[in-house]
Amino acid sequence: MQTIRVETPTAKYDVVIGSGLLETLAPRIARAVGRLPRSVFVLTSPEIWALWSKAFLRSFKEAGVEPPVTLFLPPGEQHKTVKSVERLLREMVKAGGDRSTLLIAFGGGIVGDVGGFLAATFMRGIHYVQVPTTFLAQVDSSVGGKTGVNLPEGKNLVGSFHQPRAVFADIGVLGTLPDRELRAGLMESVKAGFIRDRALVRFMEEHAKEILAREPRALERVIAASVRMKADVVRRDERESGLRMILNFGHTVGHALEQASKYKAMLHGEAVAWGMVAALAVARRRGTITGGQMERMEKLIYRYGPWPKLMVAAAKVMAATGRDKKNVGGVRRFVLPLGIGDAGVVEDVTAAELEAGVKYMLVRARTAFSP
């Protein structure tokens, strides 16, 4: 078990990573927030609740406290909307939620993003705890306080920064995670290594077999390294005014792919995988990475595939990138690798350069090898 401290100008909290955390969840949450309030809600998906509700609720029963009120969010990006938030907020009001209410986000990245936004907006802000159940949520979205929902015009265009009081990442729940979701989630760790941790890149190259076989020690090492990297970046730049933008490596084109496919054709991590391929092509064209570095990085991306084929036109992807949240005042901001384990944000990537990267990605989507 590992505990990583996240410290920002507005919050200090622990990310606890280990096996069997659900069994002692209630007392752990109580210690993190001071004490469990009378009003506790848990936001989850029907699928996660069917798999893990007994273990989740057992810790509350053994602690001698009332179980939380359950709120459900169906799976899929199509439910990560303002409409869903309004429904959930009204359910909280009807169930007696107040300013002392604690919310537990128990699920994947979508549940975490929506749960954080509920906590940020209900009664102008309440405490919440993240209990992520997917690899992607454990290594990335549960940490750092980004919350929000999608609009038809783009992903995560409505939201706020609202830090959790604690994060509990139970490796045991990953045992029921579909293989496709595990592989997609691992792209956030590959990204973490590319932008700030060469040792993580090397570990994921040398131990892919153990990682994909879900060996607990291998998973814990990857999760801890990813969280540690993100905690350091968030500490330096909580509200994404500069350095934190590097965490969006691969996400400009990745988000565009998700939007172009109406959030139905691929998982977030799969879109990020292809988005990183496009960004690598731009970086190689600019000379910020060598041909050898690009080949090594691309190979690692494909090692954790296979990734879905891309049935979308370059023009459609390009149009969607224009609504990227990093763009300010008409300036296109783009994250590029500056080698392996380093990255930066540039503001002069031209439409022609980006289009070339997108076209390279689309070609590779038809020819890339699978493990």
C-alpha positions as CSV (number, residue, x, y, z in Angstrom):
1,M,0.0,0.0,0.0
2,Q,1.2,3.5,-0.9
3,T,0.1,6.9,0.2
4,I,0.9,9.9,-2.0
5,R,0.3,13.4,-0.7
6,V,-1.3,16.0,-3.0
7,E,-0.8,19.6,-1.9
8,T,-2.2,22.6,-3.8
9,P,-2.9,26.2,-2.8
10,T,-6.5,25.3,-1.9
11,A,-6.3,21.7,-0.6
12,K,-4.2,19.0,0.9
13,Y,-5.2,15.3,0.7
14,D,-3.9,11.8,0.4
15,V,-4.2,9.3,-2.5
16,V,-4.1,5.8,-1.0
17,I,-3.2,3.0,-3.4
18,G,-3.5,-0.7,-2.4
19,S,-5.5,-3.8,-2.3
20,G,-8.6,-4.4,-0.1
21,L,-9.3,-0.7,0.6
22,L,-13.1,-1.2,0.2
23,E,-13.1,-3.5,3.2
24,T,-12.1,-0.5,5.5
25,L,-13.5,2.3,3.4
26,A,-15.9,3.9,5.9
27,P,-13.4,4.4,8.7
28,R,-10.8,5.6,6.1
29,I,-13.2,8.2,4.8
30,A,-14.1,9.2,8.4
31,R,-10.5,9.9,9.2
32,A,-10.0,11.9,6.0
33,V,-13.0,14.2,6.5
34,G,-12.9,14.4,10.3
35,R,-16.1,12.4,10.8
36,L,-18.9,11.0,8.7
37,P,-21.8,13.5,8.5
38,R,-25.4,12.5,8.9
39,S,-26.0,13.0,5.2
40,V,-23.8,10.8,2.9
41,F,-24.4,10.1,-0.8
42,V,-22.6,7.7,-3.2
43,L,-22.7,8.3,-6.9
44,T,-22.0,5.2,-8.9
45,S,-23.0,3.3,-12.0
46,P,-25.4,0.3,-12.0
47,E,-22.7,-2.0,-13.2
48,I,-20.2,-1.1,-10.5
49,W,-22.8,-1.2,-7.8
50,A,-23.9,-4.7,-8.9
51,L,-20.3,-5.9,-8.6
52,W,-19.0,-4.1,-5.5
53,S,-21.9,-2.8,-3.4
54,K,-21.6,-5.6,-0.8
55,A,-18.0,-4.9,-0.2
56,F,-18.7,-1.1,-0.2
57,L,-21.6,-1.3,2.2
58,R,-20.0,-3.9,4.5
59,S,-17.5,-1.3,5.7
60,F,-20.3,1.1,6.7
61,K,-22.1,-1.7,8.5
62,E,-19.0,-2.8,10.4
63,A,-18.3,0.8,11.4
64,G,-21.9,1.1,12.8
65,V,-23.0,4.0,10.6
66,E,-25.9,4.3,8.2
67,P,-25.3,3.4,4.6
68,P,-25.1,6.2,2.0
69,V,-28.0,7.2,-0.2
70,T,-27.3,5.8,-3.6
71,L,-27.3,7.9,-6.8
72,F,-26.9,6.2,-10.2
73,L,-25.3,7.5,-13.4
74,P,-25.6,5.3,-16.5
75,P,-22.3,4.5,-18.2
76,G,-21.1,6.3,-21.3
77,E,-20.0,9.9,-22.2
78,Q,-23.5,10.5,-23.6
79,H,-24.7,10.7,-19.9
80,K,-22.0,13.1,-18.8
81,T,-24.3,16.1,-19.4
82,V,-25.8,19.1,-17.7
83,K,-29.1,17.3,-17.8
84,S,-27.7,14.4,-15.8
85,V,-26.3,16.8,-13.2
86,E,-29.6,18.6,-12.8
87,R,-31.4,15.3,-12.2
88,L,-28.8,14.2,-9.6
89,L,-28.9,17.5,-7.8
90,R,-32.7,17.3,-7.5
91,E,-32.4,13.8,-6.2
92,M,-30.0,15.0,-3.5
93,V,-32.4,17.8,-2.5
94,K,-35.3,15.4,-2.3
95,A,-33.3,12.9,-0.2
96,G,-32.4,15.6,2.4
97,G,-29.0,16.7,1.3
98,D,-27.6,19.8,3.0
99,R,-24.4,21.8,3.3
100,S,-22.9,19.2,5.6
101,T,-23.5,16.4,3.0
102,L,-20.5,14.3,1.9
103,L,-20.5,12.8,-1.6
104,I,-18.6,9.6,-2.6
105,A,-17.8,9.2,-6.3
106,F,-17.5,5.4,-6.7
107,G,-16.8,4.5,-10.3
108,G,-14.8,5.3,-13.4
109,G,-13.7,8.7,-14.8
110,I,-17.2,9.7,-15.8
111,V,-18.6,9.1,-12.4
112,G,-15.7,10.9,-10.9
113,D,-16.0,14.0,-13.1
114,V,-19.7,14.2,-12.6
115,G,-19.5,13.5,-8.9
116,G,-16.9,16.2,-8.5
117,F,-19.1,18.7,-10.3
118,L,-22.1,17.7,-8.2
119,A,-20.0,18.4,-5.1
120,A,-18.7,21.7,-6.5
121,T,-22.2,23.0,-7.2
122,F,-24.5,21.5,-4.6
123,M,-25.2,24.1,-1.9
124,R,-22.4,26.1,-3.5
125,G,-19.9,23.4,-2.6
126,I,-19.7,20.3,-0.4
127,H,-16.9,17.8,0.5
128,Y,-16.4,14.7,-1.7
129,V,-14.2,11.6,-1.8
130,Q,-13.0,9.8,-4.9
131,V,-13.1,6.0,-5.0
132,P,-12.0,5.2,-8.6
133,T,-12.8,1.8,-10.0
134,T,-11.1,1.9,-13.4
135,F,-7.4,2.1,-14.2
136,L,-7.8,5.4,-16.0
137,A,-9.6,7.0,-13.0
138,Q,-7.1,5.6,-10.6
139,V,-4.0,7.0,-12.4
140,D,-5.5,10.3,-13.7
141,S,-9.0,11.7,-13.5
142,S,-9.6,11.1,-9.7
143,V,-6.5,13.3,-8.8
144,G,-6.2,17.0,-9.3
145,G,-9.7,18.4,-8.8
146,K,-10.9,18.8,-12.4
147,T,-14.6,18.2,-12.6
148,G,-17.1,18.7,-15.4
149,V,-19.5,17.6,-18.1
150,N,-19.7,17.7,-21.8
151,L,-21.7,19.9,-24.2
152,P,-22.7,18.8,-27.8
153,E,-20.0,21.3,-28.9
154,G,-17.2,19.7,-27.0
155,K,-15.9,17.7,-24.1
156,N,-15.6,19.0,-20.6
157,L,-16.6,22.6,-21.6
158,V,-18.7,23.0,-18.3
159,G,-17.0,22.4,-15.0
160,S,-14.9,23.7,-12.1
161,F,-11.8,22.9,-10.1
162,H,-12.9,21.3,-6.9
163,Q,-10.4,19.1,-5.0
164,P,-11.5,15.9,-3.2
165,R,-10.8,15.3,0.5
166,A,-9.2,12.0,-0.3
167,V,-8.8,9.4,-3.0
168,F,-8.8,5.6,-2.4
169,A,-7.6,3.5,-5.3
170,D,-8.3,-0.2,-4.6
171,I,-6.3,-2.3,-7.0
172,G,-8.6,-5.3,-6.2
173,V,-11.5,-3.8,-8.1
174,L,-9.5,-3.8,-11.3
175,G,-9.9,-7.6,-11.4
176,T,-13.4,-7.2,-12.9
177,L,-12.3,-4.4,-15.3
178,P,-12.8,-5.5,-19.0
179,D,-9.5,-6.0,-20.8
180,R,-10.3,-3.2,-23.3
181,E,-10.8,-0.7,-20.5
182,L,-7.6,-1.7,-18.8
183,R,-5.6,-1.2,-22.0
184,A,-7.3,2.2,-22.6
185,G,-6.6,3.4,-19.1
186,L,-2.9,2.4,-19.4
187,M,-2.6,5.2,-22.0
188,E,-2.8,7.8,-19.3
189,S,0.2,6.2,-17.7
190,V,2.1,6.0,-21.0
191,K,1.3,9.7,-21.3
192,A,2.6,10.4,-17.8
193,G,5.9,8.7,-18.7
194,F,6.2,10.5,-22.0
195,I,5.8,13.9,-20.5
196,R,7.6,13.6,-17.2
197,D,8.9,10.2,-16.2
198,R,11.5,8.3,-18.3
199,A,11.7,5.6,-15.6
200,L,8.0,4.9,-16.0
201,V,8.4,4.6,-19.8
202,R,11.2,2.1,-19.3
203,F,9.2,0.1,-16.7
204,M,6.1,-0.1,-19.0
205,E,8.4,-1.2,-21.9
206,E,10.0,-4.0,-19.9
207,H,7.0,-5.2,-17.9
208,A,4.1,-5.0,-20.3
209,K,3.4,-8.7,-19.8
210,E,3.0,-8.4,-16.0
211,I,1.0,-5.2,-16.3
212,L,-1.4,-6.6,-18.8
213,A,-1.7,-9.8,-16.7
214,R,-2.8,-7.4,-13.8
215,E,0.0,-8.5,-11.4
216,P,-0.7,-6.3,-8.3
217,R,2.9,-5.2,-7.8
218,A,3.2,-4.1,-11.4
219,L,-0.1,-2.3,-11.4
220,E,0.7,-0.6,-8.0
221,R,4.0,0.7,-9.4
222,V,2.5,2.1,-12.5
223,I,-0.4,3.7,-10.6
224,A,1.8,5.2,-8.0
225,A,4.3,6.6,-10.5
226,S,1.4,8.1,-12.5
227,V,-0.2,9.7,-9.5
228,R,3.1,11.0,-8.1
229,M,3.8,12.7,-11.4
230,K,0.4,14.3,-11.6
231,A,0.5,15.4,-7.9
232,D,3.8,17.2,-8.6
233,V,2.3,19.0,-11.6
234,V,-0.9,19.9,-9.8
235,R,1.1,21.2,-6.9
236,R,2.9,23.6,-9.2
237,D,-0.1,24.6,-11.3
238,E,-3.5,23.8,-9.7
239,R,-5.7,25.6,-12.2
240,E,-4.0,24.9,-15.5
241,S,-2.5,28.3,-16.1
242,G,0.8,26.9,-17.4
243,L,2.6,23.7,-16.6
244,R,-0.5,21.6,-16.0
245,M,-1.4,21.9,-19.7
246,I,1.3,19.2,-20.4
247,L,-1.1,16.7,-18.9
248,N,-3.2,17.2,-22.0
249,F,-0.6,15.5,-24.2
250,G,-2.6,13.6,-26.9
251,H,-5.9,15.1,-25.7
252,T,-6.4,17.8,-28.2
253,V,-6.8,15.4,-31.1
254,G,-8.1,12.7,-28.7
255,H,-11.0,14.8,-27.6
256,A,-11.7,15.8,-31.2
257,L,-11.9,12.1,-32.1
258,E,-14.4,11.5,-29.3
259,Q,-16.5,14.4,-30.4
260,A,-16.3,13.4,-34.1
261,S,-17.5,9.9,-33.2
262,K,-20.2,11.3,-30.9
263,Y,-18.6,9.6,-27.9
264,K,-19.7,6.2,-29.0
265,A,-17.0,4.6,-31.2
266,M,-14.1,4.6,-28.7
267,L,-13.1,4.8,-25.1
268,H,-11.3,8.0,-23.8
269,G,-7.9,6.2,-23.5
270,E,-8.2,4.8,-27.0
271,A,-8.8,8.3,-28.4
272,V,-5.8,9.6,-26.4
273,A,-3.6,6.8,-27.8
274,W,-4.4,8.0,-31.3
275,G,-4.1,11.6,-30.2
276,M,-0.6,10.9,-29.0
277,V,0.3,9.4,-32.3
278,A,-0.8,12.6,-34.1
279,A,1.2,14.7,-31.6
280,L,4.3,12.6,-32.1
281,A,4.0,13.2,-35.9
282,V,3.8,17.0,-35.3
283,A,6.8,16.9,-32.9
284,R,8.9,14.9,-35.4
285,R,8.1,17.3,-38.2
286,R,9.2,20.2,-35.9
287,G,12.3,18.4,-34.7
288,T,11.5,18.3,-31.0
289,I,12.0,14.6,-31.0
290,T,14.2,12.3,-33.1
291,G,13.1,9.6,-35.5
292,G,14.3,7.0,-33.0
293,Q,12.4,8.6,-30.1
294,M,9.3,8.7,-32.2
295,E,9.6,5.1,-33.1
296,R,10.2,4.0,-29.5
297,M,7.2,6.0,-28.2
298,E,4.9,4.9,-31.0
299,K,5.9,1.3,-30.3
300,L,4.9,1.6,-26.7
301,I,1.5,3.0,-27.6
302,Y,0.8,0.1,-29.9
303,R,2.2,-2.5,-27.4
304,Y,-0.8,-1.8,-25.1
305,G,-3.3,-1.9,-28.0
306,P,-5.0,-2.9,-30.2
307,W,-6.8,0.4,-30.8
308,P,-10.0,0.9,-32.8
309,K,-9.8,1.8,-36.5
310,L,-10.6,5.4,-37.2
311,M,-13.5,5.9,-39.6
312,V,-13.5,9.7,-39.7
313,A,-12.3,12.4,-42.1
314,A,-9.3,14.6,-41.3
315,A,-11.4,17.7,-41.9
316,K,-13.9,16.7,-39.2
317,V,-11.2,16.1,-36.7
318,M,-9.6,19.4,-37.5
319,A,-12.8,21.3,-37.0
320,A,-13.3,19.7,-33.6
321,T,-9.8,20.7,-32.4
322,G,-10.8,24.4,-32.8
323,R,-12.9,24.1,-29.7
324,D,-10.1,22.8,-27.5
325,K,-10.1,24.4,-24.1
326,K,-6.4,25.2,-24.2
327,N,-7.0,27.6,-27.1
328,V,-7.1,31.2,-25.9
329,G,-7.8,34.3,-28.0
330,G,-7.7,32.4,-31.2
331,V,-4.2,31.0,-30.4
332,R,-3.9,27.2,-30.9
333,R,-2.0,25.7,-27.9
334,F,-0.6,22.3,-28.4
335,V,1.4,19.9,-26.2
336,L,4.5,18.4,-27.8
337,P,7.1,16.0,-26.4
338,L,10.6,17.5,-26.1
339,G,12.2,14.0,-25.9
340,I,11.2,11.0,-23.8
341,G,10.2,12.2,-20.3
342,D,9.8,15.9,-21.2
343,A,7.1,18.0,-22.8
344,G,6.1,21.6,-23.4
345,V,3.2,23.7,-24.6
346,V,3.7,25.6,-27.9
347,E,1.4,28.3,-29.3
348,D,2.5,28.4,-33.0
349,V,1.4,25.0,-34.3
350,T,-0.2,25.8,-37.7
351,A,-3.3,24.3,-39.1
352,A,-1.2,22.7,-41.8
353,E,1.1,21.1,-39.3
354,L,-1.7,19.7,-37.2
355,E,-3.5,18.5,-40.3
356,A,-0.4,16.6,-41.3
357,G,-0.2,15.0,-37.9
358,V,-3.9,14.0,-38.1
359,K,-3.4,12.5,-41.6
360,Y,-0.4,10.5,-40.3
361,M,-2.5,9.2,-37.5
362,L,-5.3,8.1,-39.8
363,V,-2.8,6.2,-42.0
364,R,-1.3,4.5,-38.9
365,A,-4.8,3.6,-37.7
366,R,-5.0,1.4,-40.8
367,T,-1.6,-0.1,-40.6
368,A,-0.4,-0.1,-36.9
369,F,0.5,-3.5,-35.6
370,S,-1.2,-5.2,-32.6
371,P,0.5,-7.3,-29.8
